[in-house]
Amino acid sequence: MQDMQVFLTALIGVLLLATLGVLIAGMVGMVRETDPRRSNKLMQWRVILQGMTILLFVILMTLLRS
């Protein structure tokens, strides 16, 4: 059980950094006014990464309660 908690914590950290990277890339793209399709794709990836992070966080909190 302890190994799973450590794994989920590390995975959440990686997903948080990935979300931050996609967010920054999207902001830089907006400032440079690049292709709107790329901006839209980055927004989709950000939402997906945030959803995965929240889901894993809920799973981790559930494991910690028991």
RODO-2510 file (C-alpha; in nm, 4 decimals, decimal comma):
residues 66
     n   res          X          Y          Z
     1     m     0,0000     0,0000     0,0000
     2     q     0,2839     0,2397     0,0866
     3     d     0,4475     0,1831    -0,2534
     4     m     0,1238     0,2739    -0,4295
     5     q     0,0980     0,5990    -0,2324
     6     v     0,4549     0,6948    -0,3218
     7     f     0,3935     0,6095    -0,6882
     8     l     0,0715     0,8118    -0,7025
     9     t     0,2368     1,1077    -0,5305
    10     a     0,5232     1,1057    -0,7806
    11     l     0,2822     1,0678    -1,0731
    12     i     0,0736     1,3600    -0,9467
    13     g     0,3893     1,5703    -0,9297
    14     v     0,4807     1,4805    -1,2877
    15     l     0,1287     1,5618    -1,4081
    16     l     0,1346     1,8960    -1,2263
    17     l     0,4609     1,9877    -1,3971
    18     a     0,3248     1,8747    -1,7342
    19     t     0,0136     2,0872    -1,6821
    20     l     0,2294     2,3863    -1,5945
    21     g     0,4422     2,3313    -1,9058
    22     v     0,1387     2,3141    -2,1337
    23     l    -0,0096     2,6224    -1,9656
    24     i     0,3094     2,8221    -2,0180
    25     a     0,3369     2,7043    -2,3806
    26     g    -0,0207     2,8177    -2,4388
    27     m     0,0422     3,1568    -2,2828
    28     v     0,3559     3,2099    -2,4910
    29     g     0,1592     3,1113    -2,8002
    30     m    -0,1129     3,3626    -2,7184
    31     v     0,1417     3,6422    -2,6747
    32     r     0,3098     3,5567    -3,0055
    33     e    -0,0303     3,5132    -3,1728
    34     t     0,0569     3,1856    -3,3411
    35     d    -0,1798     2,9351    -3,5017
    36     p    -0,5174     2,9305    -3,3168
    37     r    -0,5503     2,5549    -3,3781
    38     r    -0,2302     2,4968    -3,1816
    39     s    -0,3619     2,7138    -2,9013
    40     n    -0,6847     2,5141    -2,8968
    41     k    -0,4941     2,1836    -2,8886
    42     l    -0,2832     2,3066    -2,5966
    43     m    -0,6014     2,4057    -2,4117
    44     q    -0,7403     2,0550    -2,4664
    45     w    -0,4199     1,8971    -2,3337
    46     r    -0,4244     2,1258    -2,0300
    47     v    -0,7799     2,0235    -1,9447
    48     i    -0,6956     1,6530    -1,9904
    49     l    -0,3849     1,6792    -1,7712
    50     q    -0,5753     1,8687    -1,5018
    51     g    -0,8498     1,6058    -1,5047
    52     m    -0,5983     1,3234    -1,4718
    53     t    -0,4242     1,5045    -1,1863
    54     i    -0,7494     1,5590    -0,9966
    55     l    -0,8555     1,1974    -1,0500
    56     l    -0,5254     1,0632    -0,9176
    57     f    -0,5397     1,3062    -0,6255
    58     v    -0,8858     1,1769    -0,5314
    59     i    -0,7603     0,8172    -0,5552
    60     l    -0,4601     0,9039    -0,3358
    61     m    -0,6806     1,0717    -0,0753
    62     t    -0,9086     0,7671    -0,0737
    63     l    -0,6089     0,5382    -0,0133
    64     l    -0,4846     0,7594     0,2685
    65     r    -0,8213     0,7511     0,4455
    66     s    -0,8173     0,3736     0,4802
***
